[in-house]
Amino acid sequence: MLYRLMSITALLIQIGMCSSGQAKDIWKIGLGTRSCSFWTPAREAEANGFISGFWSATNQMAEQFNHDGSIGFTTDTAGIVEEVRLVCRQNPSLPLINAVQAVYKKIGDRETGALKGK
């Protein structure tokens, strides 16, 4: 599914390698480029807005490519935000966008497993 492809893509982005073995810069903008340590109580609404928007956009893109665009259907916004918060607490230097991608993959894997079990 698309979230698996996105997870692989995220890993390649994190590694920063292109096919020639040279480091490649990926153009990213916005709050997601900031480290998890940026997410403080004073910036709670800003971080929550980023997480919700990025999650929704990722699902929208999945749907556009005829893949399941419903990752997160077993939880709510608060549950997703809390999962990202846990990743950020464990990895304060991790860019917020990478923390959200990790949670997206985790929840997607869990939901896919639950659907296969039915």
PEKA-V358994 format. One record per pair of residues at least 12 apart in sequence whose C-alpha atoms are under 8 Angstrom apart, sorted by the first residue. I is the first residue (numbers start at 1). J is the second residue. Records with the same first field share a line. If there is no record, write none. Layout:
I=J  J
//
This chain:
1=67  68
2=62  67  68
3=62  104  105  108
4=105
7=101  102  105
10=98  101
13=26
31=47  50  96
32=50  95  96  97  98
33=95  96  97
34=95  96
35=92  93  94  95  96
36=88  89  91  92  93  94  95  96  99
37=88  92  93
48=81
51=81  100
52=77
54=100
55=100  104
59=71
71=104  107  108  111
72=104  107  108  111
74=111
80=103
83=103
84=99  100  103
87=99  103
//
